[in-house]
Amino acid sequence: MSIEIESAKLGKLSVNPDLLLTFPEGIPGFQRIKEYALIEPGNDSPFYWLQAFKDPELAFVVTDPLFFKADYHPSYPEEEIKLLNVDDPKSLITLVLVTIPQGEPQRSTANLMAPICINPANRTGKQVILYHCDYSHQTPLFLQKT
């Protein structure tokens, strides 16, 4: 069984309900939106869409940070992930928001400073802001030629 959702960027989507995520606090800047669908790429792309369930205009590009930065191992403050109801932070799925400058995809960046953490057991998510870290909110995904 699947459900249909509308996406301004992707059109009409048929989504497996198991891919629906709830963000009880929303995502910073979009606190009113609580439900999203994680849309997997249809090819070998490392990028996913985090599509708002009830807002066709709102979708984020996300990726697994380990695909681009193998040594990315953030330490999550306990109070930040308490909402996710998880015993072991290592069981969380970690994704990061990607910014793709229009017409310049080679200059894409990832927000390693505020990963999206998902508890796959209860499909609850939260954007966790890492205040005391060396990660940037604009980490280049690709090596720049100089």
ZIRASUL-V854614 format. One record per residue. N is the residue number from 1. SS is DSSP state (2 for helix, 1 for strand, 0 for the rest). PSI is psi as a letter, one per 40 degrees, with the letter a starting at -180 (none if undefined). BURIAL is I if it has 16 or more other C-alpha atoms within 10 Angstrom, else O. Layout:
n=[N	N]
ss=[SS	SS]
psi=[PSI	PSI]
burial=[BURIAL	BURIAL]
This chain:
n=[1	2	3	4	5	6	7	8	9	10	11	12	13	14	15	16	17	18	19	20	21	22	23	24	25	26	27	28	29	30	31	32	33	34	35	36	37	38	39	40	41	42	43	44	45	46	47	48	49	50	51	52	53	54	55	56	57	58	59	60	61	62	63	64	65	66	67	68	69	70	71	72	73	74	75	76	77	78	79	80	81	82	83	84	85	86	87	88	89	90	91	92	93	94	95	96	97	98	99	100	101	102	103	104	105	106	107	108	109	110	111	112	113	114	115	116	117	118	119	120	121	122	123	124	125	126	127	128	129	130	131	132	133	134	135	136	137	138	139	140	141	142	143	144	145	146]
ss=[0	1	1	1	1	1	1	0	0	0	1	1	1	1	1	1	2	2	2	1	1	1	0	0	0	0	1	0	0	1	0	0	0	0	1	1	1	1	1	0	0	0	0	0	0	0	1	1	1	1	1	1	0	0	0	0	0	0	1	1	1	1	1	0	2	2	2	0	0	0	0	0	0	0	0	0	0	2	2	2	2	2	2	2	0	0	0	0	2	2	2	0	1	1	1	1	1	1	1	0	0	0	0	0	2	2	2	0	1	1	0	0	0	0	0	1	1	1	1	0	0	0	0	1	1	1	1	0	0	0	0	0	0	0	0	0	0	0	1	1	0	0	0	0	0	0]
psi=[i	i	i	h	i	i	h	d	d	e	a	h	h	h	h	h	d	e	e	h	i	h	g	d	e	a	h	h	e	f	d	e	h	d	h	i	h	h	h	i	i	e	a	e	i	e	i	i	h	g	h	h	d	e	g	d	e	h	i	i	h	i	i	h	d	e	d	d	g	d	e	h	g	i	h	h	h	d	d	d	e	d	d	e	f	h	d	h	d	e	e	i	h	h	i	i	i	h	h	h	h	h	e	g	d	e	e	i	i	i	g	e	e	g	i	h	h	h	h	d	d	e	f	h	i	h	h	h	h	g	d	g	i	e	i	i	e	g	h	h	d	i	h	h	h	none]
burial=[O	O	O	O	I	I	I	O	O	O	O	O	O	O	I	O	O	O	O	I	I	I	I	I	O	I	I	O	O	O	O	O	I	I	I	I	I	I	I	I	O	O	O	O	O	O	I	I	I	I	I	I	I	O	O	I	O	I	I	I	I	I	I	I	I	O	O	O	O	O	O	O	O	O	O	I	O	O	O	O	I	O	O	I	O	I	O	O	I	O	O	I	O	I	I	I	I	I	I	O	O	O	O	O	O	O	I	I	I	I	I	I	I	I	I	I	I	I	I	I	O	O	O	I	I	I	I	I	I	I	O	O	O	O	O	O	I	O	I	I	I	O	O	O	O	O]
